[in-house]
Amino acid sequence: MATTTLEPETAAADMGISEDQIKDITVIGAGPAGLFTVFSAGIQEASCRIIDSMPQVGGQLTALYPEKNIFDVPGFPKVSAKGLVDRLEEQAMQFKPDVHLNETVVDVQRLKHRVLEVTTNKGNVFYSRAVVIAAGIGAFTPRLPDDDLFAPFGEAQGVYTCVTDKSRFAGRDVVILGGGDSAVDWVLGLADIAKSMTVVHRRNEFRAQGHSITKMRELAQEGKVKVITPYNFKAIHADASGHVTGVAAEDKNGQVLEIKCDRLLVLLGFKNDLGPIVEWDLRFEESAIKVDPDMQTNIPGVFAVGDIAAYPQKIKLILTGFADASIAVQNCIPYIRPGKKASHVFTSVRGLPAGGK
Ligand SMILES: Cc1cc2nc3c(=O)[nH]c(=O)nc-3n(C[C@H](O)[C@H](O)[C@H](O)COP(=O)(O)OP(=O)(O)OC[C@H]3O[C@@H](n4cnc5c(N)ncnc54)[C@H](O)[C@@H]3O)c2cc1C
């Protein structure tokens, strides 16, 4: 392990990269612990990037229970999971980190001059002085009806797994696959602007908020939405350029229904997988990474926080993830500024550094 004292620019040049390419901290995972790590990095004036396999930030709160209320986050007697994510995002993003969504970290390697190399499934290679793993219960990826059938399809082909820009659905024939909260919410959210709206679900019952289901049924009665149940997805069709043109759905008697569309929105939830992380030579305890009291793993400069961090008496809760994040960032400082010790910061006394509001 190199313990060089080269100046940062000299060290970077020695590695054939520019100093600008090296962030102080790279955060893997944008759940609550990852988002609070970004904020904690900001108050320590450390540059930061955050990477998540999901198309949206929020981790389990966004993927598994966005509409549920949480009652045990200090200072919030009651807050919806989505509401908490919005506040965490606002707090973290004021420091303008580099954000990479829809991207999974597949490898972390320690190079010379205390630089870490982070590689993603998109082939991007990022450099960092410290890495904080906030990967929770693993990388979330959208659940598809059939991974092989959907492999050639992405947003360029008209197939979406989330809505980040409603205008892409305006004036389009939209089919939504799914029967949970997000499927019903987007039926309601896009019905006004879509040319046509069809929702296909394998059960007659939808698992969503009652008032949203009622509203969707009303729109169906008004002829503004088609509700196709109980039908299973069977096939996806495309034109010669590979763009989606429709889907086939099948009922339990084998009756097949062809539905035309030029926008297919698949909202079947997410699957999670620790995947590549277990191959990074980290010490694991069951399915979590063992950390020391400073939140450092067995790899120098690599820290772990939140649900993925294991230590005695650990409780897997949002609030413990926040504390983990704060401790980890303080202990990243010697990696970011060699020779410097972590300094404790009271934001009420010092305010926020430039970059923060
Ligand atoms: C139904 C339910 C209800 C809950 N209710 C409460 C509650 O009321 N109160 C409470 O305190 N806690 C609650 N929890 C637990 C809480 O959600 C977790 O403790 C919290 O989400 C952990 O946050 P995290 O940031 O550590 O991980 P996560 O929220 O799991 O986020 C991890 C993120 O890392 C990403 N990721 C993982 N691996 C990679 C990779 N290789 N590359 C890129 N990205 C990656 C994932 O996509 C994910 O977005 C609940 C959990 C569930 C399932």
The ligand as a MOL file (V3000), in Angstrom:
LIG
                    3D

  0  0  0     0  0            999 V3000
M  V30 BEGIN CTAB
M  V30 COUNTS 53 58 0 0 0
M  V30 BEGIN ATOM
M  V30 1 C -41.4760 -1.5260 4.3560 0
M  V30 2 C -40.3720 -0.8560 5.1480 0
M  V30 3 C -40.6890 0.0780 6.1050 0
M  V30 4 C -39.6940 0.6910 6.8620 0
M  V30 5 N -40.0460 1.6090 7.8170 0
M  V30 6 C -39.0740 2.2240 8.5440 0
M  V30 7 C -39.4120 3.1780 9.5510 0
M  V30 8 O -40.5920 3.4330 9.7980 0
M  V30 9 N -38.4020 3.7900 10.2160 0
M  V30 10 C -37.0670 3.5260 9.9640 0
M  V30 11 O -36.2020 4.1330 10.5830 0
M  V30 12 N -36.7290 2.6090 9.0260 0
M  V30 13 C -37.6810 1.9630 8.3100 0
M  V30 14 N -37.3440 1.0200 7.3780 0
M  V30 15 C -35.9120 0.7230 7.1740 0
M  V30 16 C -35.2370 1.8390 6.3660 0
M  V30 17 O -35.9330 1.9980 5.1370 0
M  V30 18 C -33.7780 1.4700 6.1300 0
M  V30 19 O -33.1300 1.3770 7.3800 0
M  V30 20 C -33.1010 2.5550 5.2710 0
M  V30 21 O -33.7060 2.6640 4.0140 0
M  V30 22 C -31.6130 2.2260 5.0950 0
M  V30 23 O -31.0730 3.2710 4.3540 0
M  V30 24 P -29.7210 3.0860 3.5190 0
M  V30 25 O -29.4470 4.4160 2.8980 0
M  V30 26 O -28.7080 2.4510 4.3710 0
M  V30 27 O -30.0690 1.9910 2.3860 0
M  V30 28 P -31.1970 1.8930 1.2650 0
M  V30 29 O -32.3800 2.6850 1.6210 0
M  V30 30 O -31.3770 0.4260 1.0420 0
M  V30 31 O -30.5210 2.5310 -0.0210 0
M  V30 32 C -29.4100 1.9080 -0.6130 0
M  V30 33 C -29.2480 2.4030 -2.0380 0
M  V30 34 O -28.0180 1.9160 -2.5520 0
M  V30 35 C -28.1810 1.5630 -3.9170 0
M  V30 36 N -27.1260 0.6030 -4.2720 0
M  V30 37 C -26.8510 -0.5760 -3.6900 0
M  V30 38 N -25.7890 -1.1660 -4.2770 0
M  V30 39 C -25.3830 -0.3290 -5.2700 0
M  V30 40 C -24.3470 -0.3730 -6.2350 0
M  V30 41 N -23.4790 -1.4020 -6.3160 0
M  V30 42 N -24.2440 0.6610 -7.1140 0
M  V30 43 C -25.1150 1.7110 -7.0750 0
M  V30 44 N -26.1220 1.8010 -6.1620 0
M  V30 45 C -26.2440 0.7970 -5.2790 0
M  V30 46 C -29.5900 0.9700 -3.9620 0
M  V30 47 O -30.1220 1.0290 -5.2950 0
M  V30 48 C -30.3460 1.8790 -2.9820 0
M  V30 49 O -30.9520 2.9700 -3.6450 0
M  V30 50 C -38.3230 0.3750 6.6250 0
M  V30 51 C -37.9900 -0.5550 5.6360 0
M  V30 52 C -38.9940 -1.1760 4.9130 0
M  V30 53 C -38.6280 -2.1780 3.8460 0
M  V30 END ATOM
M  V30 BEGIN BOND
M  V30 1 1 1 2
M  V30 2 1 2 3
M  V30 3 2 2 52
M  V30 4 2 3 4
M  V30 5 1 4 5
M  V30 6 1 4 50
M  V30 7 2 5 6
M  V30 8 1 6 7
M  V30 9 1 6 13
M  V30 10 2 7 8
M  V30 11 1 7 9
M  V30 12 1 9 10
M  V30 13 2 10 11
M  V30 14 1 10 12
M  V30 15 2 12 13
M  V30 16 1 13 14
M  V30 17 1 14 15
M  V30 18 1 14 50
M  V30 19 1 15 16
M  V30 20 1 16 17
M  V30 21 1 16 18
M  V30 22 1 18 19
M  V30 23 1 18 20
M  V30 24 1 20 21
M  V30 25 1 20 22
M  V30 26 1 22 23
M  V30 27 1 23 24
M  V30 28 2 24 25
M  V30 29 1 24 26
M  V30 30 1 24 27
M  V30 31 1 27 28
M  V30 32 2 28 29
M  V30 33 1 28 30
M  V30 34 1 28 31
M  V30 35 1 31 32
M  V30 36 1 32 33
M  V30 37 1 33 34
M  V30 38 1 33 48
M  V30 39 1 34 35
M  V30 40 1 35 36
M  V30 41 1 35 46
M  V30 42 1 36 37
M  V30 43 1 36 45
M  V30 44 2 37 38
M  V30 45 1 38 39
M  V30 46 1 39 40
M  V30 47 2 39 45
M  V30 48 1 40 41
M  V30 49 2 40 42
M  V30 50 1 42 43
M  V30 51 2 43 44
M  V30 52 1 44 45
M  V30 53 1 46 47
M  V30 54 1 46 48
M  V30 55 1 48 49
M  V30 56 2 50 51
M  V30 57 1 51 52
M  V30 58 1 52 53
M  V30 END BOND
M  V30 END CTAB
M  END
